[in-house]
Amino acid sequence: MESDVKFLEYVVKALVDNPDDVKIHRTVDEMGVLVTLDVNPADMGKIIGRQGNTAKAIRTLLRVVGMKNNARVNLKINEPEGGRPMAGNSPMKDFDEAIEDLKV
């Protein structure tokens, strides 16, 4: 097993409540190494952290491990089925509805 995958597995399994559900897939292409992470939907909050800080820290450390091995490593965290929608993806209001909301 590659050192980046070992590192990610160790960190993620220490954070989650369901370590048996952690799945890591590693692919290499011309852009570098892509490590894809799947966790139990109940553990997504622990992996992402407040404002994404935990995920950012894991990505930073994973890049450091990659630099040690002369590889560019990126982490993709797969969203589970039925995950919550992104904040900016709400349907846009048309101009008239927006003006109507402004009226007091």
PDB file as gemmi writes it, atoms N, CA and C in Angstrom:
CRYST1    1.000    1.000    1.000  90.00  90.00  90.00 P 1                      
ATOM      1  N   MET A   1       0.854  -1.182   0.000  1.00  0.00           N  
ATOM      2  CA  MET A   1       0.000   0.000   0.000  1.00  0.00           C  
ATOM      3  C   MET A   1       0.898   1.243   0.000  1.00  0.00           C  
ATOM      4  N   GLU A   2       0.497   2.239  -0.765  1.00  0.00           N  
ATOM      5  CA  GLU A   2       1.265   3.480  -0.875  1.00  0.00           C  
ATOM      6  C   GLU A   2       1.220   4.263   0.428  1.00  0.00           C  
ATOM      7  N   SER A   3       2.253   5.068   0.667  1.00  0.00           N  
ATOM      8  CA  SER A   3       2.334   5.814   1.926  1.00  0.00           C  
ATOM      9  C   SER A   3       1.219   6.848   2.069  1.00  0.00           C  
ATOM     10  N   ASP A   4       0.780   7.456   0.951  1.00  0.00           N  
ATOM     11  CA  ASP A   4      -0.298   8.437   1.048  1.00  0.00           C  
ATOM     12  C   ASP A   4      -1.618   7.777   1.442  1.00  0.00           C  
ATOM     13  N   VAL A   5      -1.876   6.599   0.928  1.00  0.00           N  
ATOM     14  CA  VAL A   5      -3.101   5.875   1.278  1.00  0.00           C  
ATOM     15  C   VAL A   5      -3.041   5.401   2.729  1.00  0.00           C  
ATOM     16  N   LYS A   6      -1.886   4.911   3.149  1.00  0.00           N  
ATOM     17  CA  LYS A   6      -1.724   4.478   4.547  1.00  0.00           C  
ATOM     18  C   LYS A   6      -1.978   5.638   5.503  1.00  0.00           C  
ATOM     19  N   PHE A   7      -1.389   6.785   5.176  1.00  0.00           N  
ATOM     20  CA  PHE A   7      -1.556   7.969   6.014  1.00  0.00           C  
ATOM     21  C   PHE A   7      -3.026   8.384   6.093  1.00  0.00           C  
ATOM     22  N   LEU A   8      -3.681   8.473   4.933  1.00  0.00           N  
ATOM     23  CA  LEU A   8      -5.080   8.897   4.905  1.00  0.00           C  
ATOM     24  C   LEU A   8      -5.960   7.916   5.675  1.00  0.00           C  
ATOM     25  N   GLU A   9      -5.722   6.639   5.486  1.00  0.00           N  
ATOM     26  CA  GLU A   9      -6.512   5.627   6.185  1.00  0.00           C  
ATOM     27  C   GLU A   9      -6.351   5.755   7.699  1.00  0.00           C  
ATOM     28  N   TYR A  10      -5.123   5.958   8.150  1.00  0.00           N  
ATOM     29  CA  TYR A  10      -4.857   6.097   9.583  1.00  0.00           C  
ATOM     30  C   TYR A  10      -5.591   7.308  10.163  1.00  0.00           C  
ATOM     31  N   VAL A  11      -5.494   8.448   9.490  1.00  0.00           N  
ATOM     32  CA  VAL A  11      -6.110   9.681   9.993  1.00  0.00           C  
ATOM     33  C   VAL A  11      -7.630   9.581   9.987  1.00  0.00           C  
ATOM     34  N   VAL A  12      -8.182   9.140   8.861  1.00  0.00           N  
ATOM     35  CA  VAL A  12      -9.643   9.108   8.726  1.00  0.00           C  
ATOM     36  C   VAL A  12     -10.261   8.100   9.688  1.00  0.00           C  
ATOM     37  N   LYS A  13      -9.679   6.928   9.791  1.00  0.00           N  
ATOM     38  CA  LYS A  13     -10.239   5.911  10.694  1.00  0.00           C  
ATOM     39  C   LYS A  13     -10.168   6.351  12.151  1.00  0.00           C  
ATOM     40  N   ALA A  14      -9.205   7.206  12.488  1.00  0.00           N  
ATOM     41  CA  ALA A  14      -9.122   7.734  13.847  1.00  0.00           C  
ATOM     42  C   ALA A  14     -10.209   8.773  14.118  1.00  0.00           C  
ATOM     43  N   LEU A  15     -10.710   9.422  13.070  1.00  0.00           N  
ATOM     44  CA  LEU A  15     -11.713  10.479  13.241  1.00  0.00           C  
ATOM     45  C   LEU A  15     -13.153   9.981  13.252  1.00  0.00           C  
ATOM     46  N   VAL A  16     -13.448   8.927  12.515  1.00  0.00           N  
ATOM     47  CA  VAL A  16     -14.837   8.519  12.296  1.00  0.00           C  
ATOM     48  C   VAL A  16     -15.331   7.513  13.339  1.00  0.00           C  
ATOM     49  N   ASP A  17     -16.665   7.398  13.425  1.00  0.00           N  
ATOM     50  CA  ASP A  17     -17.286   6.417  14.316  1.00  0.00           C  
ATOM     51  C   ASP A  17     -17.439   5.049  13.651  1.00  0.00           C  
ATOM     52  N   ASN A  18     -17.408   5.019  12.318  1.00  0.00           N  
ATOM     53  CA  ASN A  18     -17.582   3.780  11.560  1.00  0.00           C  
ATOM     54  C   ASN A  18     -16.356   3.511  10.694  1.00  0.00           C  
ATOM     55  N   PRO A  19     -15.238   3.105  11.295  1.00  0.00           N  
ATOM     56  CA  PRO A  19     -14.012   2.928  10.511  1.00  0.00           C  
ATOM     57  C   PRO A  19     -14.090   1.815   9.468  1.00  0.00           C  
ATOM     58  N   ASP A  20     -14.998   0.858   9.659  1.00  0.00           N  
ATOM     59  CA  ASP A  20     -15.122  -0.223   8.685  1.00  0.00           C  
ATOM     60  C   ASP A  20     -15.725   0.249   7.373  1.00  0.00           C  
ATOM     61  N   ASP A  21     -16.412   1.406   7.385  1.00  0.00           N  
ATOM     62  CA  ASP A  21     -17.047   1.939   6.183  1.00  0.00           C  
ATOM     63  C   ASP A  21     -16.118   2.841   5.368  1.00  0.00           C  
ATOM     64  N   VAL A  22     -14.892   3.045   5.827  1.00  0.00           N  
ATOM     65  CA  VAL A  22     -13.944   3.908   5.117  1.00  0.00           C  
ATOM     66  C   VAL A  22     -13.402   3.159   3.910  1.00  0.00           C  
ATOM     67  N   LYS A  23     -13.532   3.785   2.729  1.00  0.00           N  
ATOM     68  CA  LYS A  23     -13.011   3.203   1.496  1.00  0.00           C  
ATOM     69  C   LYS A  23     -12.152   4.250   0.803  1.00  0.00           C  
ATOM     70  N   ILE A  24     -10.956   3.848   0.418  1.00  0.00           N  
ATOM     71  CA  ILE A  24     -10.017   4.753  -0.232  1.00  0.00           C  
ATOM     72  C   ILE A  24      -9.609   4.145  -1.569  1.00  0.00           C  
ATOM     73  N   HIS A  25      -9.692   4.973  -2.617  1.00  0.00           N  
ATOM     74  CA  HIS A  25      -9.313   4.528  -3.956  1.00  0.00           C  
ATOM     75  C   HIS A  25      -8.247   5.483  -4.492  1.00  0.00           C  
ATOM     76  N   ARG A  26      -7.179   4.944  -5.039  1.00  0.00           N  
ATOM     77  CA  ARG A  26      -6.052   5.763  -5.515  1.00  0.00           C  
ATOM     78  C   ARG A  26      -5.880   5.571  -7.013  1.00  0.00           C  
ATOM     79  N   THR A  27      -5.809   6.684  -7.755  1.00  0.00           N  
ATOM     80  CA  THR A  27      -5.534   6.626  -9.189  1.00  0.00           C  
ATOM     81  C   THR A  27      -4.390   7.578  -9.510  1.00  0.00           C  
ATOM     82  N   VAL A  28      -3.612   7.199 -10.504  1.00  0.00           N  
ATOM     83  CA  VAL A  28      -2.478   8.013 -10.942  1.00  0.00           C  
ATOM     84  C   VAL A  28      -2.674   8.331 -12.418  1.00  0.00           C  
ATOM     85  N   ASP A  29      -2.502   9.619 -12.768  1.00  0.00           N  
ATOM     86  CA  ASP A  29      -2.547  10.026 -14.172  1.00  0.00           C  
ATOM     87  C   ASP A  29      -1.519  11.121 -14.404  1.00  0.00           C  
ATOM     88  N   GLU A  30      -1.589  11.775 -15.544  1.00  0.00           N  
ATOM     89  CA  GLU A  30      -0.595  12.800 -15.875  1.00  0.00           C  
ATOM     90  C   GLU A  30      -0.670  14.011 -14.956  1.00  0.00           C  
ATOM     91  N   MET A  31      -1.800  14.229 -14.285  1.00  0.00           N  
ATOM     92  CA  MET A  31      -1.960  15.353 -13.365  1.00  0.00           C  
ATOM     93  C   MET A  31      -1.387  15.055 -11.979  1.00  0.00           C  
ATOM     94  N   GLY A  32      -1.170  13.798 -11.669  1.00  0.00           N  
ATOM     95  CA  GLY A  32      -0.665  13.413 -10.355  1.00  0.00           C  
ATOM     96  C   GLY A  32      -1.477  12.280  -9.778  1.00  0.00           C  
ATOM     97  N   VAL A  33      -1.579  12.269  -8.476  1.00  0.00           N  
ATOM     98  CA  VAL A  33      -2.289  11.206  -7.758  1.00  0.00           C  
ATOM     99  C   VAL A  33      -3.615  11.764  -7.258  1.00  0.00           C  
ATOM    100  N   LEU A  34      -4.689  11.027  -7.509  1.00  0.00           N  
ATOM    101  CA  LEU A  34      -5.995  11.388  -6.984  1.00  0.00           C  
ATOM    102  C   LEU A  34      -6.418  10.301  -6.006  1.00  0.00           C  
ATOM    103  N   VAL A  35      -6.636  10.697  -4.765  1.00  0.00           N  
ATOM    104  CA  VAL A  35      -7.094   9.768  -3.740  1.00  0.00           C  
ATOM    105  C   VAL A  35      -8.550  10.117  -3.455  1.00  0.00           C  
ATOM    106  N   THR A  36      -9.427   9.133  -3.634  1.00  0.00           N  
ATOM    107  CA  THR A  36     -10.860   9.332  -3.439  1.00  0.00           C  
ATOM    108  C   THR A  36     -11.271   8.654  -2.143  1.00  0.00           C  
ATOM    109  N   LEU A  37     -12.029   9.385  -1.329  1.00  0.00           N  
ATOM    110  CA  LEU A  37     -12.423   8.910  -0.008  1.00  0.00           C  
ATOM    111  C   LEU A  37     -13.936   8.763   0.078  1.00  0.00           C  
ATOM    112  N   ASP A  38     -14.378   7.607   0.548  1.00  0.00           N  
ATOM    113  CA  ASP A  38     -15.789   7.351   0.831  1.00  0.00           C  
ATOM    114  C   ASP A  38     -15.907   6.997   2.308  1.00  0.00           C  
ATOM    115  N   VAL A  39     -16.846   7.639   3.004  1.00  0.00           N  
ATOM    116  CA  VAL A  39     -17.092   7.326   4.408  1.00  0.00           C  
ATOM    117  C   VAL A  39     -18.591   7.158   4.620  1.00  0.00           C  
ATOM    118  N   ASN A  40     -18.947   6.646   5.769  1.00  0.00           N  
ATOM    119  CA  ASN A  40     -20.349   6.515   6.153  1.00  0.00           C  
ATOM    120  C   ASN A  40     -20.978   7.911   6.164  1.00  0.00           C  
ATOM    121  N   PRO A  41     -22.203   8.067   5.658  1.00  0.00           N  
ATOM    122  CA  PRO A  41     -22.846   9.390   5.653  1.00  0.00           C  
ATOM    123  C   PRO A  41     -22.908  10.045   7.032  1.00  0.00           C  
ATOM    124  N   ALA A  42     -23.009   9.253   8.092  1.00  0.00           N  
ATOM    125  CA  ALA A  42     -23.065   9.813   9.443  1.00  0.00           C  
ATOM    126  C   ALA A  42     -21.731  10.432   9.861  1.00  0.00           C  
ATOM    127  N   ASP A  43     -20.643  10.051   9.191  1.00  0.00           N  
ATOM    128  CA  ASP A  43     -19.309  10.546   9.543  1.00  0.00           C  
ATOM    129  C   ASP A  43     -18.837  11.713   8.681  1.00  0.00           C  
ATOM    130  N   MET A  44     -19.637  12.147   7.717  1.00  0.00           N  
ATOM    131  CA  MET A  44     -19.207  13.218   6.816  1.00  0.00           C  
ATOM    132  C   MET A  44     -18.860  14.496   7.568  1.00  0.00           C  
ATOM    133  N   GLY A  45     -19.632  14.840   8.577  1.00  0.00           N  
ATOM    134  CA  GLY A  45     -19.365  16.056   9.343  1.00  0.00           C  
ATOM    135  C   GLY A  45     -18.031  16.017  10.054  1.00  0.00           C  
ATOM    136  N   LYS A  46     -17.636  14.846  10.508  1.00  0.00           N  
ATOM    137  CA  LYS A  46     -16.347  14.718  11.194  1.00  0.00           C  
ATOM    138  C   LYS A  46     -15.183  14.889  10.220  1.00  0.00           C  
ATOM    139  N   ILE A  47     -15.363  14.428   9.005  1.00  0.00           N  
ATOM    140  CA  ILE A  47     -14.304  14.532   7.994  1.00  0.00           C  
ATOM    141  C   ILE A  47     -14.220  15.952   7.439  1.00  0.00           C  
ATOM    142  N   ILE A  48     -15.352  16.579   7.215  1.00  0.00           N  
ATOM    143  CA  ILE A  48     -15.361  17.938   6.660  1.00  0.00           C  
ATOM    144  C   ILE A  48     -14.949  18.949   7.729  1.00  0.00           C  
ATOM    145  N   GLY A  49     -15.521  18.851   8.920  1.00  0.00           N  
ATOM    146  CA  GLY A  49     -15.190  19.789   9.993  1.00  0.00           C  
ATOM    147  C   GLY A  49     -15.918  21.120   9.826  1.00  0.00           C  
ATOM    148  N   ARG A  50     -15.764  21.981  10.813  1.00  0.00           N  
ATOM    149  CA  ARG A  50     -16.403  23.294  10.741  1.00  0.00           C  
ATOM    150  C   ARG A  50     -15.780  24.112   9.619  1.00  0.00           C  
ATOM    151  N   GLN A  51     -16.632  24.614   8.757  1.00  0.00           N  
ATOM    152  CA  GLN A  51     -16.225  25.426   7.605  1.00  0.00           C  
ATOM    153  C   GLN A  51     -15.179  24.717   6.751  1.00  0.00           C  
ATOM    154  N   GLY A  52     -15.155  23.389   6.801  1.00  0.00           N  
ATOM    155  CA  GLY A  52     -14.236  22.613   5.976  1.00  0.00           C  
ATOM    156  C   GLY A  52     -12.807  22.581   6.474  1.00  0.00           C  
ATOM    157  N   ASN A  53     -12.584  23.016   7.708  1.00  0.00           N  
ATOM    158  CA  ASN A  53     -11.217  23.106   8.212  1.00  0.00           C  
ATOM    159  C   ASN A  53     -10.530  21.753   8.365  1.00  0.00           C  
ATOM    160  N   THR A  54     -11.267  20.729   8.783  1.00  0.00           N  
ATOM    161  CA  THR A  54     -10.656  19.407   8.937  1.00  0.00           C  
ATOM    162  C   THR A  54     -10.259  18.857   7.575  1.00  0.00           C  
ATOM    163  N   ALA A  55     -11.146  18.995   6.591  1.00  0.00           N  
ATOM    164  CA  ALA A  55     -10.841  18.520   5.239  1.00  0.00           C  
ATOM    165  C   ALA A  55      -9.637  19.265   4.664  1.00  0.00           C  
ATOM    166  N   LYS A  56      -9.564  20.570   4.891  1.00  0.00           N  
ATOM    167  CA  LYS A  56      -8.416  21.356   4.405  1.00  0.00           C  
ATOM    168  C   LYS A  56      -7.123  20.868   5.040  1.00  0.00           C  
ATOM    169  N   ALA A  57      -7.161  20.598   6.348  1.00  0.00           N  
ATOM    170  CA  ALA A  57      -5.965  20.127   7.053  1.00  0.00           C  
ATOM    171  C   ALA A  57      -5.535  18.763   6.532  1.00  0.00           C  
ATOM    172  N   ILE A  58      -6.487  17.862   6.304  1.00  0.00           N  
ATOM    173  CA  ILE A  58      -6.155  16.533   5.780  1.00  0.00           C  
ATOM    174  C   ILE A  58      -5.536  16.674   4.388  1.00  0.00           C  
ATOM    175  N   ARG A  59      -6.120  17.536   3.543  1.00  0.00           N  
ATOM    176  CA  ARG A  59      -5.581  17.738   2.196  1.00  0.00           C  
ATOM    177  C   ARG A  59      -4.153  18.293   2.248  1.00  0.00           C  
ATOM    178  N   THR A  60      -3.921  19.247   3.146  1.00  0.00           N  
ATOM    179  CA  THR A  60      -2.587  19.837   3.269  1.00  0.00           C  
ATOM    180  C   THR A  60      -1.563  18.789   3.688  1.00  0.00           C  
ATOM    181  N   LEU A  61      -1.906  18.000   4.703  1.00  0.00           N  
ATOM    182  CA  LEU A  61      -0.976  16.960   5.162  1.00  0.00           C  
ATOM    183  C   LEU A  61      -0.749  15.896   4.092  1.00  0.00           C  
ATOM    184  N   LEU A  62      -1.789  15.575   3.343  1.00  0.00           N  
ATOM    185  CA  LEU A  62      -1.656  14.586   2.275  1.00  0.00           C  
ATOM    186  C   LEU A  62      -0.733  15.105   1.171  1.00  0.00           C  
ATOM    187  N   ARG A  63      -0.795  16.397   0.888  1.00  0.00           N  
ATOM    188  CA  ARG A  63       0.114  16.990  -0.102  1.00  0.00           C  
ATOM    189  C   ARG A  63       1.560  16.927   0.385  1.00  0.00           C  
ATOM    190  N   VAL A  64       1.765  17.130   1.694  1.00  0.00           N  
ATOM    191  CA  VAL A  64       3.114  17.044   2.255  1.00  0.00           C  
ATOM    192  C   VAL A  64       3.654  15.621   2.113  1.00  0.00           C  
ATOM    193  N   VAL A  65       2.826  14.640   2.401  1.00  0.00           N  
ATOM    194  CA  VAL A  65       3.236  13.241   2.228  1.00  0.00           C  
ATOM    195  C   VAL A  65       3.578  12.993   0.760  1.00  0.00           C  
ATOM    196  N   GLY A  66       2.783  13.550  -0.145  1.00  0.00           N  
ATOM    197  CA  GLY A  66       3.064  13.393  -1.571  1.00  0.00           C  
ATOM    198  C   GLY A  66       4.364  14.052  -1.980  1.00  0.00           C  
ATOM    199  N   MET A  67       4.635  15.244  -1.444  1.00  0.00           N  
ATOM    200  CA  MET A  67       5.888  15.934  -1.786  1.00  0.00           C  
ATOM    201  C   MET A  67       7.104  15.125  -1.366  1.00  0.00           C  
ATOM    202  N   LYS A  68       6.982  14.428  -0.247  1.00  0.00           N  
ATOM    203  CA  LYS A  68       8.075  13.566   0.204  1.00  0.00           C  
ATOM    204  C   LYS A  68       8.383  12.483  -0.816  1.00  0.00           C  
ATOM    205  N   ASN A  69       7.366  12.078  -1.555  1.00  0.00           N  
ATOM    206  CA  ASN A  69       7.515  11.017  -2.553  1.00  0.00           C  
ATOM    207  C   ASN A  69       7.515  11.565  -3.980  1.00  0.00           C  
ATOM    208  N   ASN A  70       7.748  12.875  -4.126  1.00  0.00           N  
ATOM    209  CA  ASN A  70       7.790  13.526  -5.438  1.00  0.00           C  
ATOM    210  C   ASN A  70       6.520  13.299  -6.251  1.00  0.00           C  
ATOM    211  N   ALA A  71       5.377  13.441  -5.607  1.00  0.00           N  
ATOM    212  CA  ALA A  71       4.097  13.273  -6.284  1.00  0.00           C  
ATOM    213  C   ALA A  71       3.146  14.376  -5.854  1.00  0.00           C  
ATOM    214  N   ARG A  72       2.296  14.789  -6.770  1.00  0.00           N  
ATOM    215  CA  ARG A  72       1.259  15.761  -6.444  1.00  0.00           C  
ATOM    216  C   ARG A  72       0.007  14.973  -6.071  1.00  0.00           C  
ATOM    217  N   VAL A  73      -0.423  15.093  -4.821  1.00  0.00           N  
ATOM    218  CA  VAL A  73      -1.546  14.302  -4.326  1.00  0.00           C  
ATOM    219  C   VAL A  73      -2.734  15.208  -4.059  1.00  0.00           C  
ATOM    220  N   ASN A  74      -3.884  14.827  -4.595  1.00  0.00           N  
ATOM    221  CA  ASN A  74      -5.138  15.544  -4.354  1.00  0.00           C  
ATOM    222  C   ASN A  74      -6.140  14.601  -3.721  1.00  0.00           C  
ATOM    223  N   LEU A  75      -7.006  15.150  -2.887  1.00  0.00           N  
ATOM    224  CA  LEU A  75      -8.016  14.354  -2.193  1.00  0.00           C  
ATOM    225  C   LEU A  75      -9.397  14.775  -2.643  1.00  0.00           C  
ATOM    226  N   LYS A  76     -10.203  13.793  -3.021  1.00  0.00           N  
ATOM    227  CA  LYS A  76     -11.609  14.022  -3.347  1.00  0.00           C  
ATOM    228  C   LYS A  76     -12.439  13.264  -2.324  1.00  0.00           C  
ATOM    229  N   ILE A  77     -13.339  13.984  -1.654  1.00  0.00           N  
ATOM    230  CA  ILE A  77     -14.230  13.350  -0.681  1.00  0.00           C  
ATOM    231  C   ILE A  77     -15.581  13.192  -1.357  1.00  0.00           C  
ATOM    232  N   ASN A  78     -15.980  11.943  -1.583  1.00  0.00           N  
ATOM    233  CA  ASN A  78     -17.255  11.679  -2.248  1.00  0.00           C  
ATOM    234  C   ASN A  78     -18.414  11.967  -1.311  1.00  0.00           C  
ATOM    235  N   GLU A  79     -19.390  12.696  -1.830  1.00  0.00           N  
ATOM    236  CA  GLU A  79     -20.592  12.982  -1.061  1.00  0.00           C  
ATOM    237  C   GLU A  79     -21.507  11.769  -1.129  1.00  0.00           C  
ATOM    238  N   PRO A  80     -22.073  11.338  -0.002  1.00  0.00           N  
ATOM    239  CA  PRO A  80     -22.948  10.163  -0.022  1.00  0.00           C  
ATOM    240  C   PRO A  80     -24.254  10.456  -0.748  1.00  0.00           C  
ATOM    241  N   GLU A  81     -24.908   9.397  -1.191  1.00  0.00           N  
ATOM    242  CA  GLU A  81     -26.206   9.537  -1.851  1.00  0.00           C  
ATOM    243  C   GLU A  81     -27.184  10.268  -0.951  1.00  0.00           C  
ATOM    244  N   GLY A  82     -27.930  11.193  -1.516  1.00  0.00           N  
ATOM    245  CA  GLY A  82     -28.915  11.934  -0.727  1.00  0.00           C  
ATOM    246  C   GLY A  82     -28.296  12.944   0.203  1.00  0.00           C  
ATOM    247  N   GLY A  83     -27.070  13.352  -0.083  1.00  0.00           N  
ATOM    248  CA  GLY A  83     -26.409  14.361   0.751  1.00  0.00           C  
ATOM    249  C   GLY A  83     -27.150  15.686   0.668  1.00  0.00           C  
ATOM    250  N   ARG A  84     -26.810  16.578   1.584  1.00  0.00           N  
ATOM    251  CA  ARG A  84     -27.545  17.839   1.581  1.00  0.00           C  
ATOM    252  C   ARG A  84     -27.074  18.716   0.429  1.00  0.00           C  
ATOM    253  N   PRO A  85     -27.963  19.540  -0.116  1.00  0.00           N  
ATOM    254  CA  PRO A  85     -27.617  20.375  -1.262  1.00  0.00           C  
ATOM    255  C   PRO A  85     -26.643  21.474  -0.875  1.00  0.00           C  
ATOM    256  N   MET A  86     -25.867  21.902  -1.845  1.00  0.00           N  
ATOM    257  CA  MET A  86     -24.919  22.985  -1.629  1.00  0.00           C  
ATOM    258  C   MET A  86     -25.676  24.276  -1.358  1.00  0.00           C  
ATOM    259  N   ALA A  87     -25.066  25.182  -0.584  1.00  0.00           N  
ATOM    260  CA  ALA A  87     -25.726  26.407  -0.156  1.00  0.00           C  
ATOM    261  C   ALA A  87     -26.092  27.308  -1.329  1.00  0.00           C  
ATOM    262  N   GLY A  88     -25.258  27.396  -2.352  1.00  0.00           N  
ATOM    263  CA  GLY A  88     -25.511  28.313  -3.453  1.00  0.00           C  
ATOM    264  C   GLY A  88     -26.351  27.745  -4.568  1.00  0.00           C  
ATOM    265  N   ASN A  89     -26.901  26.565  -4.421  1.00  0.00           N  
ATOM    266  CA  ASN A  89     -27.620  25.921  -5.512  1.00  0.00           C  
ATOM    267  C   ASN A  89     -29.132  26.082  -5.437  1.00  0.00           C  
ATOM    268  N   SER A  90     -29.634  27.082  -4.720  1.00  0.00           N  
ATOM    269  CA  SER A  90     -31.074  27.266  -4.653  1.00  0.00           C  
ATOM    270  C   SER A  90     -31.533  27.912  -5.952  1.00  0.00           C  
ATOM    271  N   PRO A  91     -32.792  27.648  -6.360  1.00  0.00           N  
ATOM    272  CA  PRO A  91     -33.278  28.248  -7.596  1.00  0.00           C  
ATOM    273  C   PRO A  91     -33.284  29.767  -7.481  1.00  0.00           C  
ATOM    274  N   MET A  92     -32.888  30.434  -8.546  1.00  0.00           N  
ATOM    275  CA  MET A  92     -32.827  31.892  -8.529  1.00  0.00           C  
ATOM    276  C   MET A  92     -34.219  32.481  -8.700  1.00  0.00           C  
ATOM    277  N   LYS A  93     -34.444  33.577  -8.032  1.00  0.00           N  
ATOM    278  CA  LYS A  93     -35.692  34.298  -8.189  1.00  0.00           C  
ATOM    279  C   LYS A  93     -35.582  35.202  -9.401  1.00  0.00           C  
ATOM    280  N   ASP A  94     -36.705  35.435 -10.043  1.00  0.00           N  
ATOM    281  CA  ASP A  94     -36.639  36.395 -11.125  1.00  0.00           C  
ATOM    282  C   ASP A  94     -36.686  37.812 -10.548  1.00  0.00           C  
ATOM    283  N   PHE A  95     -36.528  38.779 -11.384  1.00  0.00           N  
ATOM    284  CA  PHE A  95     -36.410  40.160 -10.950  1.00  0.00           C  
ATOM    285  C   PHE A  95     -37.637  40.612 -10.161  1.00  0.00           C  
ATOM    286  N   ASP A  96     -38.840  40.282 -10.645  1.00  0.00           N  
ATOM    287  CA  ASP A  96     -40.068  40.719  -9.979  1.00  0.00           C  
ATOM    288  C   ASP A  96     -40.191  40.138  -8.573  1.00  0.00           C  
ATOM    289  N   GLU A  97     -39.831  38.863  -8.397  1.00  0.00           N  
ATOM    290  CA  GLU A  97     -39.887  38.248  -7.071  1.00  0.00           C  
ATOM    291  C   GLU A  97     -38.886  38.897  -6.127  1.00  0.00           C  
ATOM    292  N   ALA A  98     -37.716  39.250  -6.627  1.00  0.00           N  
ATOM    293  CA  ALA A  98     -36.701  39.888  -5.803  1.00  0.00           C  
ATOM    294  C   ALA A  98     -37.172  41.281  -5.348  1.00  0.00           C  
ATOM    295  N   ILE A  99     -37.803  42.033  -6.254  1.00  0.00           N  
ATOM    296  CA  ILE A  99     -38.331  43.356  -5.913  1.00  0.00           C  
ATOM    297  C   ILE A  99     -39.459  43.216  -4.899  1.00  0.00           C  
ATOM    298  N   GLU A 100     -40.303  42.205  -5.072  1.00  0.00           N  
ATOM    299  CA  GLU A 100     -41.414  41.977  -4.150  1.00  0.00           C  
ATOM    300  C   GLU A 100     -40.896  41.682  -2.748  1.00  0.00           C  
ATOM    301  N   ASP A 101     -39.786  40.960  -2.641  1.00  0.00           N  
ATOM    302  CA  ASP A 101     -39.187  40.668  -1.340  1.00  0.00           C  
ATOM    303  C   ASP A 101     -38.656  41.928  -0.657  1.00  0.00           C  
ATOM    304  N   LEU A 102     -38.243  42.902  -1.452  1.00  0.00           N  
ATOM    305  CA  LEU A 102     -37.684  44.125  -0.896  1.00  0.00           C  
ATOM    306  C   LEU A 102     -38.746  45.080  -0.336  1.00  0.00           C  
ATOM    307  N   LYS A 103     -39.974  44.938  -0.801  1.00  0.00           N  
ATOM    308  CA  LYS A 103     -41.036  45.838  -0.354  1.00  0.00           C  
ATOM    309  C   LYS A 103     -41.343  45.594   1.112  1.00  0.00           C  
ATOM    310  N   VAL A 104     -41.475  46.685   1.850  1.00  0.00           N  
ATOM    311  CA  VAL A 104     -41.726  46.582   3.284  1.00  0.00           C  
ATOM    312  C   VAL A 104     -43.176  46.833   3.608  1.00  0.00           C  
TER     313      VAL A 104                                                      
END                                                                             
